[in-house]
């Protein structure tokens, strides 16, 4: 709390200093404009004499509109920067709080799911896989295992299908209810992911999509998320056209990132979890 208050105080003081500097700069600019030529100086002196004698209003020298826009743009830039940094800080606080609370509340469910996976199929309860995060950095994502062990041994990495034969007896249900995503809360705690953001993809798919879709790398400007605008409004990827459609959602979210957008995505996520829309 003290750090936040100190930060706000420093920001207000900075605004005051910049405001005073802007006024001083504008005044100095006006004076220098008036003294640009000797003729201009004589004209100013003459107008001042006329004002004293005839009580007429003298001509004012003010900064050009472009100068005012420049100073205004500086203030606007500071405000935008402050809002963005505040949003980023609040988003991280929300991520940590949501992850801790979620893991505590869902701990009985996590234990039950782990037991079901061990009883119905061979292999580990969790599996990790390399995914691409913010700025192209790789990390290991954690999920409940929903496929048979070594499911991609013969086929290699492929997209999920509507009726995937590689699923375990409980894997289909875990995916439909999105329960397999819960362990990603550990990735959120570690700062590798956010609760809300674009879906993290595997490196080989990222390289493929970058080559085929020019703007695909823009989605790497933010942390990937467990849920997001594309995840709740579009089904799983099955073709390159699906990737292009979801990219539009991702770029829209990145452009419009704000608290209201995040709240809407959270509410939509609750509906998707309950109804199982778009699950594979």
N, C-alpha and C positions, 0 to 999 in steps of 0.2 A: 504493500500500500504506500509506504514512504517513497519507494522508487517511482511509483506512478505519479504521486503528487509532485515530486521533484522534477520529473520529466515534463509534466504539464506546466509547472512554474517556469522552467527553462524555455519552453516553447512560447509562452506568453511574453517573457522578457525579450526573446528573439524577435517576435512580431513587433514589439514596441521599438526596438533598435532599428529594425529594417524600415519601419514606417517613418521614423525620424530621419533616417538616412535618405529615404526616397524623397521626402519633402525638401531636405537640404540640397540634394542633387538637382531636383527640379528647379529650385530657386537659383542655384549656381548656373544651371544651363540657361535660364532666362537672362541672367546678367551677362553671361558670355555671348549670347546671341545678340544682345543689344550693343555690345562693344566690339562686334566683329569688324566694323569699318569705322573710320573717323567720321564719315558722313552720317553713319547711324548714331554715333555719339552726339554730334551736333543736333541731329533731329530730336533726340531724346531731351537734350537740354532745352531746346526751343519749345518743345511741347510742355515741359515742366514750367517754363516761364509763362507760357500762355495760360496754363492752369492756375498759376498764382494770381495772374492779373484778371482773368475773366471768369474764374470759378468753374471752368469747364472740366469735365472728366477727361483725364488723360488716357492715352492708349496703353493697354496692358500688354506685357510680354509674357506669354504662357508657353509651356512646352507644347510641342506638336502632339496630335493624337497618338502618333506612333510611339512617342516616349511614354505617354500615360499607359498605353497598352503594354509596353515593355515592363513597367513597374507593376502593373496589375497582374501580368502574367507571372511575375516572380512571386507575388503573394499567393496567387492561385496554385502555383506549383508547390509552395510550402504547405498549403492546406491539404492538397491532394497527397503529398508525401506523408504528412502527419496522419491522415485518415488511413492510408494504406498500411503504415507501420502499426497503427493501433489495431487495425483489422487482423493483420498477420499475428500480432501478439495475442489477441483475443481468440483467434482460431486455434493457435497452439495450446492455449489454456483449455479451450473446449475439448481438443483432441485428448489431452492428458486426462482431464476429468472424466470424459465419456468412456475412455478405455479402462480406467481403474474401476469406475462404478459398474461398467458392463461386465468386466471379468468377475467382480464380486457377486453381482446379482445372478449371473448366468453360470456360476461355478457348479451348481448341482446338475445343470443340463450338460455342461462340458464333461463331467464325470460319467454321466449316463451314455452320452454319445461315444466316448472313448471305449466304454465297456462293450457297446453294441458292435463297434468296428472290430475289436479284438475277437469277439465271439463269432462273427459272421464271415471273416476273411483273414487270410494270412498276410502278415506284413505289419509295419508300424502304424500307430494311430494317426500320427501327424506326418506330413511330408513337406519338404522344403524344395523350393525351385527358384532358380535365378530369374529375377525380373529387372526391368529397367525403370529407374526412378527419375527424380528431378535432375535436370541437366545431364541426362544420360548415364548417371551413376547406377551401377548394378547392386542389387541386394538380394538376400534370400527371403522369400515370402513363405509364410507358414499357413497351412490349411489342414483341415481334417481330410484324411485320405478317402476318396470316394470311388477310386478305380482299383482294379486288381493290381497286385504288385507286378512291376515291369510291364505295365499295360502298353507302353509305347516301344517295347523292345523290337517288335517286328515292323511296326508302321512308322515309327519316328514321331516327332511332334506334329499333331494334326488338330484341327478345330473340333470342339464338342458337337455332337449330333443330337437330334431330338430323341432318338432311341439308341443311345450309345451302349454297345455290347460290352464295353470295357468296365462298366459300372459294377460295383459290389452290390450285394442284396439290399443294403441300406443306403448306398451311395446316391441312388435316384432321389430318395426322400430328402437326404441332407442337402442336395443341390436345389431341389424345388423349394425348400424352406430357407435356403441360403444359410443354413447352419454351418456348412463347411467353411464359410468366410470368417467365422468368429475368431479363430486364432490369429487373424491378421491384426487384432487389437494389440498384440505384442509388437508388431511392426510399427504401429502408430506410437506406442510408448517409446520406442527406440528412435523416433523421429524420421524413419524411412518412408512412412506413409502418413496420410491424413485420413480422417473419417470420411471426408468428402473430397473428391478429385477424380481425374480420369483413371480408368482401369489400367493397372500396370501390366505391360505385355512382356513376353519373352524376347530375349535379344535377337534371335533369328527372325522373328516376326517384325520387330522394330526395323531391322535393316531392310527387310523386304518392303515394308510399307513406306519407308523413307524414299526408296528408289522409285516406287510407283505413285506415291502421293506427295507432291511438293511441299505442302504445308503440314505434313504429319509431325515434323520435329517440333512444331510450336506447342504441342500438347505436353512436351517435356519441360515447359517453363515453370510448372507447378508440381507439387508432390502428388503422386498417384493416391487414389482413395479407395476405401472399401466400397463405398457407394458414390454415385455421382449422377449428373444430369443425363449422360448417355446411358448409364446402367439402368436407370429407372424408367426411361422412355423408349428404349430400344432393346430388342432381343439379343441373344448371343450372336457373335459373328459366325457366319457360315460362308460368306463370299466377300470378295474385295469391296463390293458395293456396300455391304453392311458396314465395313470398316469406314468407308467414306462418309456414310450417313452418321455414324456415331462420332466421327471426327468433328462434324459440324456442331453437334451438341457440346463436345469438349471445348472447342474454341469459343463457343457462345458463353459457356460457363466462365472460362478464363477471362473473357472480355468483361463480363458483368458480375464478377465475384463480389459478393456483399453478404451481409447478415441475412437479408430477406431471401436471397437465392438459396442460401444454406438451409434456412428453416423450411422452405418449400420442398427441397430435396429430401430432407429428413422425414417430412410428413408423407411424401410420395413413397419413400423407402418402406415405411411402415405398412402402407397399402400393398406394395409388391410382396413383402414378406408374408403377409396374411393370405393373400390370394394366390401367390406363386406365379405371377405374371412374368412371362419371358424366361422362365427357368429352363435349364438344360441339364 
